Every structure is written in C-alpha cells, then in structure tokens.
Amino acid sequence: MAGSRWLLWSCSLVALLAIILLGRLSPMAGLFFSTWVPLPLLVVGWRLGTGEAALLALAGGLSVFALNPGLTAFQDGLSLWMLLLMGLLLTVCHNRDWSEGSGIMLTALVLGLLFLAFFGAQAYFQGLTLGDLWEQKSREITQTLTKTLNEVVSDVQVMGMPRVEVQNLLIQVLPALALINVALVAWVNVLVVQRLASLGGWGNLGEPLAHWASPEWLVFLLVAAGAALLTPLAWVRQAGLNLLLILGFVYFCQGTAVISTLLQRYRVPWVLRGLVYVLAFMNPLIIVVMLLGLMDLWLDFRRLQPPREA
C-alpha cells in the first residue's frame, strides 16, 4: 500500500514538472499547459490526502523558483504560484466534503483577493498609486492585445466594433475576465479529476457539478449590478459591468449544470452531448444558457429542492 502511494505521488510530481517545463516553451504552450497545473495536485489530494498534495505543491513551487531564481521568480511566476494554490484550495474544499461547485467559486474568490493584495503591495513598493499602476498594466496589456489582434484578425472591425473600442472594452472588464478565467480553469480540472476518480473506482467522487446551484441571494447582486450601469459615475458603471459579467458566468455554470442533468436523464449519446456543450459556449446561445441557470432558481429543472408542504 505504501509503495503504491509513493508511486502515485512520484508520477504526479513528474507530471507536474513536465507541465511546468512544457509551459515555458512558448506563450501559446504556456496558455495551454498551465491550465493543467492543478490537476496533479487534485489527483494526489483526492487519493492520498491534503498533506501529500501540499508537499507536491511545495515541490512544484521549488521547481518554479529553481527555473527562475531570485525575487523575480515571485513576480514572473505569479500565475504558476496561483495555480498551485488553486490545486491546494480545491483539495481542501473537497476533503472537507464541500460541494465541488462551491469549492470552485470560493477558490476563485480567494485567488482574486490574493491577486488584489499582491497588486496593491506592488503599487506600494513601486511608489505608485493603484490608479497609476493600473494604467501602466493596462498599457502593457493593450500593447499585447494589439499585437494579438493584428495576428489573428485581419478585418478592421471585430463583431461590428472598431478594434480600438474592443481593446478599451477588454481593459475595462479585465478584472471580471481574470476571475472568470480562474473559475474556468478550476472547473475544467475538477471535471477531469472526477472522471479519473470514476474510472479508477475511488471512494469519494464528490458531489457532481451537475447538482450545483448558486445561492439565491446572488439575484440581489445581479439587480444591483444592472442598476449600477445606469449611474452617471464612470467607475460605478465599470464596477457594475464587471460584477454583471461575473454573475453572468455564475448563472452560465448553473445553466450548464441543468443541461448536463437533462442530457444524463435522457441518456443522450456522448457525441451529441459534446456538440451541445460546444454550442452552449457560442453566441447567442451563451445568453440562453445564462437565462436557463437563472430560471432554475425558481423552476428547479433538476428537481434538487425538496418538495414544499402545502
């Protein structure tokens, strides 16, 4: 038994190091491989325990520091540190028997707050205000975005909007996009480890993501975000827009869970299921999925709520 535990931990370490090294080959490779950094930690954490997952995260962190020694390792490798922490947080939530969906949302929130704290500390040590540092980072992102759009989009307009307006819009909603990206990465990794746990016959598979439902009180935040868009203050409108996007993603996840439950209930073949999931991410069906998730709060499509007594 001890030998099999050591073998699983060692294989997970090799996989984690390979993911980190492959992600350094190019920006595109980093974008793809970094998505799977939390997966070895989840495998170890679900199978062996939180302590073994923490030890694996420590080994991964030391490898990041070894590849880029010095203080710059903490800044340049920030995304990798956050992904390692993501794997640990998801493991802790799972081993505490929290629902996987709630664990994903909590992990995204904690990582978002930590990034905000890091951003504030960086502004302090550089002698800048948060506004000045945000303007500097926005300028860097704009330059990267312009280069990407020039390579990918040959037309002058994107979705009917001039390219410069698209860039400005993306800069304004960057906080929401970053938080959504974190939640998506966590979501994908949890789905994969649940599938591995099912195939391997592990004892605790966790609650299926198809059973997750958002808290009902989030509706009040949704109304507040919509009202913020009508205010004359620019920063309030920007905050409302970011909050609206985040809540839209939450209800999109719930709508996807509803679709997944219905597909399983009617035993739809895997090929058609994959097609439905791909279509769900396409415009304008993505809005329909969000509305489906929002209506599920009251209509209870999945019949998860206990029947109310007359």
N, C-alpha and C positions, 0 to 999 in steps of 0.2 A: 504493500500500500504506500509506504513512504517513498519507494522507488518510483512509482507511477506519479505521485505528487511532484517529485523533483523533476521528472521528465516533462510533465506538463508545464511547470514553471520555466524550465530551461528552454523549451520550444517557444513559449510565449516571449521570453526575453530575446531570442534570436529573431522572431517575427517583428518585435517592436524595434529592435536595432535596424533591421532591414528596411522597415517603413521609414524610419528617420533618415537613413542614408539615401534611399531612393528619392525621398522628397527634396534632397539637396541638389539633384541633378539639374533641374531647371524650374522656373516659376510654375509652368504647367504641371510638371511632375509633383512639385510641392503642393499644388492645389488638390491634386488627386490623392496622393498618398497620405497627406496629413489628415485627411478625413478619417482614416482608419487607425490613427494613433490610440484612441481609447479602447479599441477592440481587444487587444491582448490583455489589457488590464481588466476588462469586463469578464473575459473568459476565466482568468485566474481568480478574480474576485467572486464570481458566481460559484466556481467549482471548489476553490480552496479556502477562500475567506478574505476578509478585508485586510488583515495583516500582510498576507502574501502579495496582495495587489499593491499595497503601499510600498513594499520592498521592491516590487517590479517598477513602480513609478520612480522610486529613488534611483534605481539603476538606469532608467531612461533619462532622468534629469542629469545624472553624472555624464552620460554619453553626450548629451547636448552641450554640456559645459566643456567636455574634452574636445569636441569638434570646433568650438569657438571659445577658447579660454579668455578669461578677463571679465571685466564688468560689462563689456558689450554683449556677452552671452545672455544676460538677463533681459536686455532690450531687444536684440536681434532675434533671440529665440523665444520671444514672448508668446507667440501663438502656440509653440510646442509645449511650453510650460502650462498654458491654459488648457490644452488638450489632455495633457497628463492629469491635471487636476480634475478635468471633466470625467475621465475614467474613474478616478477615485470617488468623486461625489456620487456618480451613478451607482457605483458599487455599494457605497454606504446606504443609499436610499433603498436599494434592492434588498440588502441584507437586514434592513430594519423593517422589511415587509411593507414598504410604502408602495403605492401603485406606480407602475413604470411611467405613466404619463405625468403624474405629479412630480416624480423624480426628475424627469426631463425639464419641466418648467422651472422647478426650483434650482436645478443646476444652471440653467441659462440665466436666471436672475442673479444667482451668486456670482457667476463669472462676469456678468455685466457690471455689477457693483465693484468687483475687484479691478476690472479694467478702468472704471471711472476713477477709483482711488489711485491707480498707477498713473493715469493721465494727469490727475491733479498733482501728484508728487513730482512728476516730470516737469510740469509747469513751474512748480515752486523752486526746484533746484536749478532750472534754467533762467530763473528770474523773470519769468513771463506770467502774464495773466492767463486765465483759462481761455479767454477770447482770442488772445494773441496766438497761443499755441494751437487752438482750433483752426485759426485762419492759416497758420503755417502748414498744418497737416492737411487741411483742405486743399491748399495749393498743390501739395505733393500728390494727393490723390487725383486732383484734376489733371495734372500732367500725365500720370499713369493711365487715367481713364481716356484722355485724348489719344494717347498712343494706341490703346486697345481698340478704340472705336475706329481709328484710321486703318487699323489692320483688318478689322472684322467687317465694318460697314463701309461700303463704297458710296452709298447714296448720301445726299446732303441731309436727309431727314430720317429720323427713327420714330416709327409709329406716328407719323404725322407731325412730330415736333422737331424743331431745329436742333442740331447736335449740341449747341451750347446750352440750350434750355434743358436738354436731357441731363447734361453734366451738372448743371446747377440744382436740378431736382434731386439727383442722386446724392449730392453733397448734403442737401437739407435733410434727407431721410437716412443718412448714413448710420446713425445710432440704431434705428429700427432694423435696418438691413443687417447690421452686425449681430444684433441679438437674435434675429430670425435665423441667421446662418448658424449660430451656435446651437440653437434648438434643433435645427435640421440635422446637423452632424450627430448630435446626441440621439436623435430619433432613429436615424439610419443604423447606428451602431447597436442600439438596443434591439431593433428588429433582427439584425443579423445574429446577435448572441442568443436571442430567444429561439431562432431557428436552429442554431447549433445545439442548444440545450435540448430541444425537442428531438433532434436526430440522435443525440448522444444518450438520451434517456436519463437526463439529470433529474434530481428530485424536485427542486424548486424552480419552476419555469417563470414564476412571476405572473402578475395579472396581465392578460393580453391587452395590447394597446387598443384593440378594437372595443374594449369595455371602458375606456377612459372618457370622462366627461368634465368639462370645465365648471368651475364654481358659478352659481347663478348670479352672485353679486358682481361679476365682471360686466354684466349688462349695464350697470350704472356707470362704470368707467367708459364703456362704449358711447353712452349718451353724452357724457362729459367731453369726450374727445371730439365728437361731432359738433357740440356747442362751441368748443374752442376754435374751430375753423371759422366761425362767424365773428370772432372778436377782431377789433382793429389793430391789436398789438401783434407785430410780426413774430416775436419769439413765442407767444402763446399759440399762434396758429401753427408754427413749426412743431412745438411740443405736442399739440393735438394731432397733427398729421402723423408723427412718429408713433404716438400711442394708438392711433387708429390702425396703422399698419400692423403693429404688434398684436392687437386684439383680433384683427382680421386673420392673422396667421393662426392664432389660438383656435378660432372657430373653423378655420380650414382643417386643422388637425382633427377636430371633433367631427366635421363633415366627412373626412376621410375614414374615420373610425366607423361612422354609420354605414358608409359604402362597403367597407370591409366586412362588417357584420352581415349585411344583406347578401353579399356575394357568397359568404360561407353558408348562410342559412339556406340559400337556394342551390348550393353546390355547383357554382359556375366553374367551368374548366379554368386551369391556371393561365392558359393563353389569353382567354378573354378577360380574366382578372387583370393581367398585366396591361392589356390595352386600355381597360377602364382607368387604371391608375395613371397611365401616361396622359390620357385625355383630361383627367382631373386637374393636371398641372397647367393646362393650356388655357389661354384667354379666348372667350369669356367664361368658360366652364368653371374656372377657378372661383369666380364670384358666386356661381350657383352652389359650389361645394361649401363655401363660407356660409351662405344663407341656410343651407341644409344643416350645418352644425349649429347655427344659431336657433333654428326652429326645433332642433332636437331637445333643447332645454325644456320646452313645453309639450311637444308632441311625443317625445320619448319613443323614437322609431325602433330602438333596440330593446325596449321593454326592460330596462335596467331598474327603473324605480319601482318600489313596492306598491301594490295597489292601495289606493286611498279608501278608507272606510267612509261609507255614506253618513 
